[in-house]
Amino acid sequence: GSSIRSSWIVFMPGLGGVPDHFHWLARKLSRKGWPVILLEHPGSDAKAMQELLKGIRPAPGAEVIPDRLADLYSVLKAKQDKELNIDGEKLVLMGHSLGALTAFFAVGAIPESGLDKRCEKALDALSLTNLSQLMQCQMVDVQLPDQEKIPEVNAIVGINSFGSLLWPNRGGAKISIPVFD
């Protein structure tokens, strides 16, 4: 393929994830000509999970999504203000698990109506190991920031993404960009 790309990638790790976990992927992509930024998410990264295990902090939940969006927006602003020198006009948002969910919210996806009812039903039979369902249901109480639409997003690539309670119908997220998950 071409060594010069018109798009660049922002990669967001999942809950408890850190950029180190994905250096291998960023390296492979950059060898193929893709500029890649690996985000760090203080408050929902490996350090936060260690603090959880030590009893220092509660488990991070959906309330970390606005902070994760702020992390993303600060990188986009740095590129726009030319503080971040990276090639590419169009943006591909790539994320693992919670990082993929954050990508959906970043492009303006909002939960389909009836989330509280779907969650009541899902939580009746919830096994405590299904954190993705629990996190989706917490979205009922999370106030997302006014989503600045990111017009330059070309695609979303999700790895182990989730959202079946938020968007039970294909297309329910009402976004008009390609999604690979």
Residue pairs with C-beta under 8 A, 6 or more apart in sequence:
1 32
1 33
2 33
3 32
3 33
4 33
4 87
5 33
5 34
5 35
5 87
5 88
6 88
6 89
6 90
7 34
7 88
7 89
7 90
7 91
7 92
7 154
8 34
8 35
8 36
8 37
8 86
8 87
8 88
8 90
8 91
8 92
9 29
9 34
9 35
9 36
9 37
9 91
9 92
9 93
9 94
10 36
10 37
10 39
10 72
10 75
10 76
10 91
10 92
10 93
10 94
11 22
11 25
11 26
11 36
11 37
11 38
11 39
11 94
11 95
11 96
11 99
12 39
12 41
12 68
12 71
12 72
12 93
12 94
12 95
12 96
12 98
12 99
12 100
12 102
12 103
13 19
13 21
13 22
13 38
13 39
13 40
13 41
13 45
13 95
13 96
13 99
14 95
14 96
14 97
14 98
14 99
14 100
14 160
15 44
15 49
15 60
15 64
15 97
15 98
15 131
15 135
16 44
16 45
16 46
16 48
16 49
17 41
17 45
17 46
17 96
17 97
17 98
17 99
18 40
18 45
18 46
19 26
19 38
19 39
19 40
21 96
22 38
22 96
23 38
26 36
26 38
29 36
30 36
34 92
35 86
35 87
35 88
37 75
37 84
37 86
39 68
39 71
39 72
39 75
39 99
40 71
41 64
41 67
41 68
41 71
42 48
42 67
43 60
43 64
43 67
44 60
44 64
44 67
44 68
44 98
48 57
48 60
49 60
51 57
52 58
52 59
52 60
61 134
61 135
61 138
62 135
62 136
62 138
62 139
62 141
62 142
63 138
63 141
63 142
64 98
65 98
65 101
65 102
65 105
65 139
65 142
65 144
66 142
66 143
66 144
66 145
68 98
68 99
68 102
69 102
69 105
69 106
69 144
69 145
69 147
70 145
72 93
72 102
72 106
73 148
75 84
76 91
76 150
78 84
79 86
89 152
90 152
90 153
90 154
91 150
91 152
91 153
91 154
92 153
92 154
92 155
92 156
92 157
93 103
93 106
93 107
93 153
93 155
93 156
93 157
94 100
94 103
94 156
94 157
94 158
94 159
95 101
95 102
95 103
95 156
95 157
95 158
95 159
95 161
96 158
96 159
96 160
97 132
97 159
97 160
97 161
97 162
98 135
100 156
100 157
100 158
100 159
100 160
100 161
100 162
100 181
101 135
101 161
101 162
101 163
101 166
103 156
103 158
104 156
104 161
104 163
104 173
104 175
105 144
105 147
106 147
106 150
106 153
107 147
107 149
107 150
107 153
107 156
107 175
107 177
108 147
108 149
108 174
108 175
109 166
109 167
109 173
109 174
109 175
110 144
110 173
110 174
111 136
111 139
111 166
111 167
112 166
112 167
112 168
112 169
112 172
112 173
115 136
115 137
115 139
115 140
115 165
115 166
116 140
118 165
118 168
119 133
119 136
119 137
119 140
119 165
122 133
122 137
122 165
123 133
123 134
123 137
126 133
126 134
132 162
133 165
136 162
136 163
136 164
136 165
136 166
137 165
139 166
153 177
154 177
154 178
155 177
155 178
155 179
155 180
156 175
156 177
156 178
156 179
156 180
156 181
157 179
157 180
157 181
158 179
158 180
158 181
159 181
161 181
163 173
166 172
166 173
167 173
